[in-house]
Amino acid sequence: MSDIPAPASNPLYRLPILGWIARDLARDFHGNIWYAVVIVLTAIVLAVKTWGLVALGLTALALVPVIFTLLILITVGK
């Protein structure tokens, strides 16, 4: 056995689908960010095709804190 401790892995890396995307983004952010954006947009389109406007409304509701934070950052000047 070795005395070298195992590197602490991010708990996000253990998730089945999001884990490999998070690992890829951690390795090469600029090369894979567009790939992640395409995956998210495809998931939204498939959700809207499956559940209709309810999925679009829930997506907008989930993005409210993100947009609110973005507006605060713009106001502060960061």
Backbone hydrogen bonds, N-H to C=O, Kabsch-Sander energy under -0.5 kcal/mol:
donor,donor_aa,acceptor,acceptor_aa,energy
13,Y,10,N,-1.4
14,R,11,P,-1.2
15,L,12,L,-1.3
19,G,15,L,-1.2
21,I,17,I,-0.8
22,A,18,L,-2.5
23,R,19,G,-2.4
24,D,20,W,-2.1
25,L,21,I,-2.4
26,A,22,A,-2.0
27,R,23,R,-1.8
28,D,24,D,-2.8
32,N,28,D,-1.4
33,I,29,F,-1.5
36,A,32,N,-2.0
37,V,33,I,-2.1
38,V,34,W,-2.2
39,I,35,Y,-1.9
40,V,36,A,-2.3
41,L,37,V,-2.5
42,T,38,V,-2.3
43,A,39,I,-2.2
44,I,40,V,-2.1
45,V,41,L,-2.4
46,L,42,T,-2.6
47,A,43,A,-2.1
48,V,44,I,-2.4
49,K,45,V,-2.4
50,T,46,L,-1.7
51,W,47,A,-3.4
52,G,48,V,-1.7
54,V,51,W,-0.8
55,A,52,G,-0.9
56,L,52,G,-1.0
57,G,53,L,-2.7
58,L,54,V,-2.5
59,T,55,A,-2.0
60,A,56,L,-2.2
61,L,57,G,-2.2
62,A,58,L,-2.1
63,L,59,T,-1.4
64,V,61,L,-0.8
67,I,63,L,-2.4
68,F,64,V,-2.6
69,T,65,P,-2.4
70,L,66,V,-2.3
71,L,67,I,-2.6
72,I,68,F,-2.0
73,L,69,T,-2.5
74,I,70,L,-2.2
75,T,71,L,-2.2
76,V,72,I,-2.5
77,G,73,L,-1.7
78,K,73,L,-2.3
